[in-house]
Amino acid sequence: MQSIVKVEFLSSGETKEVSREDAQKILHDTYNDAHGGLVIDGTTNRVIHQLSSDVEYIFILEKFIDGG
């Protein structure tokens, strides 16, 4: 059975459930975005840089650095 991760985008309020592979891609894209961003483990409330096997829920804080 494929592992599912719940992802909440704090800037838009959107929440979705995605595969662990898609969640890893979202995490990667967040940290590679020109405006920056943070990924937070929803259980521990700690900033994470990798998606470990015990992470089930993440918050995405997008556009951490805003020029406007």
SULHUZI-V506338 format. One record per pair of residues at least 6 apart in sequence whose ideal C-beta (glycine too) atoms are under 6 Angstrom apart, sorted by the first residue. I is the first residue (numbers start at 1). J is the second residue. Records with the same first field share a line. If there is no record, write none. Layout:
I = J, J
This chain:
2 = 19
3 = 20
4 = 17
5 = 18, 20, 23
6 = 17, 57
7 = 16, 18, 23, 26, 58
8 = 15, 59
9 = 60
10 = 59, 61
11 = 62
23 = 51
24 = 51
27 = 39, 51
30 = 37, 39, 60
35 = 63, 65
36 = 64, 65
37 = 61, 62, 64
38 = 47, 61, 64
39 = 48, 58, 60
40 = 47, 59
41 = 48, 55
42 = 57, 58, 59
